[in-house]
Amino acid sequence: MKTHSNVRHKSTKAIHAGGLPNPVFGEVSVPIFQSSTFSFPSVEEGAARFSGEKPGFIYTRIGNPTTKALEDCIASLEGGFAGIATATGMAAITTTLLALLEKDSHIVSTNSVYGPTRVVLENEFSRFGVQSTFVDTSDLDKIKSAMRFNTKVVYIETPANPTMSITDIQGAAEIAHDHDAILIVDNTFASPHLQRPFEHGADIVIQSLTKFLNGHSDVVGGAIISKKEKQYNKIRSVLNLFGGTMDPHQAWLILRGVRTLPLRVEKAQENALELAKFLKQHPKVSWVQYPGLTEHPQHEIAKKQMDGFGAMICFGVKNGLEGGKTLMNHLNLITLAVSLGGVESLIEHPASMTHASIPKSDREAAGILDELVRLSVGCEAYEDLRDDLEQALKRILL
């Protein structure tokens, strides 16, 4: 196997990272090892694998060659010690939290965090004594004020879903480490092509592989990348026991998607910047949040820690919720659907969809207003996307 140890550029890593130590037939593409179990050459070898004395595969819930190729690829792109692939993005989140939180421990998180992440902390982890505080993590003073003697984890999304607020990763890491806490960064909106949180002090990175890394809206998956071996071993053990592991066919599809990550992200964010400028001046749009606009409140922080501003936009439509409904119900090209990061552009209404499970008062406190529309910009021609938005926005009555 070629190690590619001299590769320095992220676009090359996306194509070549992750592979097999010993290709079976010299194959260029990693095969799908669709096997539930793996044979041992001897009883002694089987015992050595189970004890961890020797490497090797045992059972696909515990590890699989195709899945490991993806894990190695994602870890390389993020710059971490090792990666762990999970069945879904939420499996990555809950597995990590299960491994790191305990009874009577405390977590500080972004208040506009992905709806199910907040719900699982408030409704499920709370049943076991875990305490949660949600604040605007783009304000580091609010993170500091939320820290307690029992805070074990600071969990941030940056850019945040769906408000597009940016948290200073280095600043958050310093606060967490001053309190002997771990900083987890959900890097889904940026992907490792645009942001690598380990370079700024993060301890663990989470990705929804469903989104930009896969990029084709045809498979779900998640990843946990750890900076240290000790944390990796602890999280891997929890995943194997709870069973939220990835199927090899999932892994193969996502690995195939990663190979074109740089091309897709560059095109999509090029479109996003132009659409943000278009929406900003449109008479039917009240405001636009996109980190690439100089008026974004954390524009300079985004410039510091990101290689680009991404393909996600949120904006407010005049006439509130009714205006948003009119817009989304009259689009012809842009698809009304949740999720993001695919080659096609997707639009959704967070307050009634992805974040509907959060009480209205908490949503509004986090900036998730009824007028907010989230747009995941794809790789179509900019002019076609602009024209589709224009004709739909014209239908809004003021």
ZAGU-907327 format. One record per residue (C-alpha): x, y, z. Coordinates in pm, whole numbers, padded with zeros to 5 digits, always signed. Each point is the difference from the previous one (the first is absolute). Layout:
N
XYZ;...
//
This chain:
398
+00000+00000+00000;+00119+00353-00075;+00013+00197+00324;-00027+00348-00159;+00195+00126+00302;+00144+00287-00202;-00341+00136-00105;-00055+00349+00140;-00295+00139-00192;-00356-00069+00115;-00134-00043-00355;+00249-00283-00060;-00078-00159+00337;-00370-00011-00085;+00080-00218-00301;+00268-00225+00147;-00048-00020+00378;-00139-00327+00133;+00066-00332-00162;+00096-00359+00065;+00341-00105+00138;+00003-00294-00243;-00224+00034-00308;-00138-00337-00104;+00037+00038-00376;+00163+00340-00031;-00340+00169-00006;-00005+00380-00016;-00338+00035+00171;-00041-00143+00350;-00227-00307-00025;-00317-00052+00199;+00072-00271+00254;-00361-00106+00047;+00074-00255+00268;-00145-00015+00349;+00287-00204+00143;+00365-00082-00074;+00178-00333+00040;+00312-00058+00208;+00292-00212-00121;+00025-00150+00348;-00156+00007+00345;+00308+00180+00125;-00038+00272-00262;-00368+00045+00085;+00081+00037+00369;+00276+00250-00079;-00239+00216-00205;-00264-00006+00272;+00253+00098+00266;+00136+00281-00216;+00348-00151-00013;-00017-00027-00379;-00182+00205-00263;-00258-00160-00224;-00369-00019-00067;-00245-00202+00207;-00357+00111-00064;-00136+00295-00197;-00160+00165+00303;+00353+00021+00144;+00180+00084-00323;-00004-00052-00377;+00267+00065-00268;-00223+00227-00210;-00113+00197+00302;+00357+00031+00128;+00109+00142-00335;-00260+00275+00043;+00101+00059+00363;+00364+00038-00099;-00097+00238-00279;-00208+00229+00223;+00264+00000+00275;+00262+00104-00255;-00217+00283-00134;-00078+00130+00350;+00355-00052+00127;-00101-00216+00297;+00140-00313+00164;-00271-00232-00135;-00356-00002-00127;-00308-00201+00095;-00282-00044-00253;-00356-00022+00128;-00337-00094-00147;-00129+00359+00007;+00110+00346+00105;-00213-00027+00314;+00171-00331+00082;+00330+00188-00008;-00136+00268+00233;-00169-00229+00252;+00290-00247+00007;+00247+00277+00077;-00219+00147+00271;-00061-00343+00154;+00374-00055+00018;+00087+00337+00152;-00293+00095+00226;-00097-00163+00327;-00258+00043+00272;-00008+00356+00137;+00239+00128-00267;-00065+00320-00195;+00027+00100-00365;+00001+00346-00160;-00122+00016-00359;-00093+00237-00281;-00361+00113+00050;-00090-00033-00370;+00155-00348-00020;-00166-00255-00230;-00346-00073+00144;+00039-00371+00082;+00335+00066+00172;-00168+00241+00238;-00302-00223+00050;+00207-00308+00082;+00187+00196+00267;-00306+00165+00152;-00240-00297-00020;+00215-00313+00012;+00338+00069+00163;-00178+00202+00268;-00171-00322+00112;+00343-00120+00114;+00094+00319+00182;+00189+00179-00277;-00046+00379+00013;+00004+00219-00312;+00041+00372-00057;-00056+00154-00343;+00152+00338-00078;+00104+00212-00296;+00351-00146-00030;+00102+00268-00250;+00032+00215+00315;+00291-00155+00194;-00102+00183+00317;-00326-00195-00003;+00193-00327-00017;+00212+00111+00296;-00307+00097+00202;-00166-00337-00071;+00293-00211+00122;-00044-00186+00330;+00217-00213+00225;-00153-00313-00159;+00018+00110-00365;+00153-00288-00195;-00074+00106-00358;-00032+00316-00206;-00183-00090-00320;-00015+00251-00284;-00122+00017-00357;+00183+00244-00222;-00145+00113-00230;-00313-00063+00206;-00311-00169-00132;-00201+00188-00119;+00098+00351+00110;+00346+00000-00160;+00158+00152+00312;+00372-00066+00035;+00175-00105+00323;+00368+00069+00052;+00132-00355+00033;+00330+00099+00156;-00173+00221+00257;-00252-00271+00087;+00281-00256+00032;+00189+00219+00244;-00308+00044+00218;-00077-00373-00005;+00357-00101+00081;+00025+00256+00283;-00287-00195+00160;+00143-00346-00086;-00284-00049-00246;+00006-00143-00352;-00087+00210-00305;-00212-00177-00261;-00057+00173-00334;-00275-00103-00239;+00175+00082-00328;-00283-00106-00232;-00080+00339-00153;+00362+00067-00095;+00141-00349-00067;+00375-00058+00037;+00053+00159-00339;-00078+00341+00152;+00071-00043+00371;+00211-00232+00212;-00083+00063+00367;+00297-00197+00134;+00226+00274-00135;-00175+00241+00238;-00001-00211+00317;-00304-00229-00030;+00015-00344+00164;-00269-00182-00199;-00161+00076-00335;-00338-00133-00111;-00124-00018-00357;-00333-00094-00149;+00138-00192-00296;-00345+00022-00156;+00075+00358-00096;+00300+00146-00185;+00234-00296+00036;-00241-00235-00174;-00150+00279-00207;-00263-00185-00201;-00304-00028+00232;-00005-00377-00031;+00140-00137+00327;+00015+00094+00369;+00294-00034+00233;+00208+00168+00269;+00359+00022+00116;+00183+00068+00325;+00362+00108-00027;+00214+00011+00311;+00322+00189+00063;+00129-00246+00260;+00021-00378+00013;-00151-00022+00350;-00318+00179-00106;-00017-00203-00319;+00014-00329+00191;-00271+00110+00242;-00239+00115-00272;+00069-00304-00220;-00084-00231+00290;-00335+00175+00058;-00087-00015-00371;+00077-00372-00022;-00214-00072+00306;-00298+00213-00102;+00017-00113-00361;-00040+00323-00198;+00264-00111-00249;+00012+00060-00374;-00080-00254-00269;+00282-00059-00255;-00220+00098-00292;-00073+00333+00170;+00373+00047+00052;+00078-00073-00365;-00255+00250-00128;+00127+00273+00233;+00364-00073-00084;-00089+00038-00367;-00165+00334+00078;+00301+00131+00193;+00216-00030-00313;-00185+00296-00156;-00042+00204+00320;+00236+00285-00101;-00159+00042-00342;-00354+00006+00137;+00067+00229+00295;+00193+00254-00208;-00278+00023-00258;-00279+00011+00258;+00161+00273+00210;+00068+00204-00314;-00373-00016-00068;-00083+00075+00363;+00195+00324+00012;-00169+00129-00313;-00345-00102+00124;+00063+00165+00337;+00082+00325-00180;-00311-00037-00215;-00227-00067+00298;+00151+00283+00203;-00121+00260-00247;-00338-00160-00074;-00305+00205+00113;-00184-00311+00125;+00288-00110+00225;+00043+00166+00341;+00345-00134+00095;+00267-00252-00105;+00248-00194+00214;+00300-00133-00194;+00355+00006+00147;+00141+00117-00332;-00183+00332+00022;+00213+00266+00170;-00296+00109+00213;-00033-00345+00158;+00075+00059+00372;+00268-00271+00009;+00141+00052-00350;+00355+00057+00127;-00009-00312+00220;-00119-00203-00298;+00289+00136-00205;+00242-00101+00274;-00109-00361+00045;-00156-00096-00334;+00143-00045-00350;-00326+00118-00152;-00348+00102+00114;-00197-00306-00104;-00321-00068-00186;-00261+00066+00271;-00210+00316+00018;-00286+00103+00225;-00219+00299-00068;-00320+00166+00114;-00291+00044-00238;-00233+00297+00031;-00356-00077+00107;+00145-00251+00245;-00108-00361-00006;-00257+00058-00275;+00266+00159-00217;+00227-00299+00057;-00277-00242-00090;-00072+00190-00320;+00366-00006-00096;+00058-00369+00069;-00328-00115-00155;+00075+00171-00331;+00359-00108-00065;+00042-00208-00315;+00369-00094+00009;+00103+00022+00365;-00134-00300+00191;-00209+00039+00316;+00162-00256+00229;+00203-00026+00319;+00366-00104+00004;+00278+00185-00176;+00334-00032-00172;-00116-00180-00314;+00074+00095-00359;-00357+00126-00026;-00127+00312+00180;-00239-00065+00290;-00216+00244+00194;-00193-00047+00325;-00176+00179+00286;+00183-00084+00327;-00268+00127+00240;-00257-00246-00136;+00239-00276-00113;+00353-00072+00130;-00042+00201+00324;-00374-00042+00054;+00055-00220+00307;+00160+00292+00186;-00251+00223+00186;-00079+00322-00184;+00142+00222+00274;+00332-00190-00006;+00009+00010-00380;-00050+00375-00009;+00258+00056+00274;+00246-00189-00221;-00085+00215-00303;-00211-00264-00175;-00287+00226-00101;-00311-00100-00193;+00118+00213-00292;+00335-00183-00023;+00057-00208-00313;+00303-00230-00033;+00154-00051-00342;+00259-00265-00080;+00153+00116-00325;+00094-00266-00251;+00208-00024-00314;-00255+00115-00259;+00065+00305-00217;-00024+00314+00212;-00226+00172-00252;-00258-00278+00017;-00008+00009+00379;-00029+00379+00003;-00283-00002-00253;-00190-00265+00195;+00024+00203+00322;-00097+00317-00185;-00319-00138-00149;-00108-00151+00335;+00083+00313+00201;-00212+00209-00238;-00307-00191+00120;+00035+00125+00360;-00258+00264+00079;+00109+00289+00222;
//
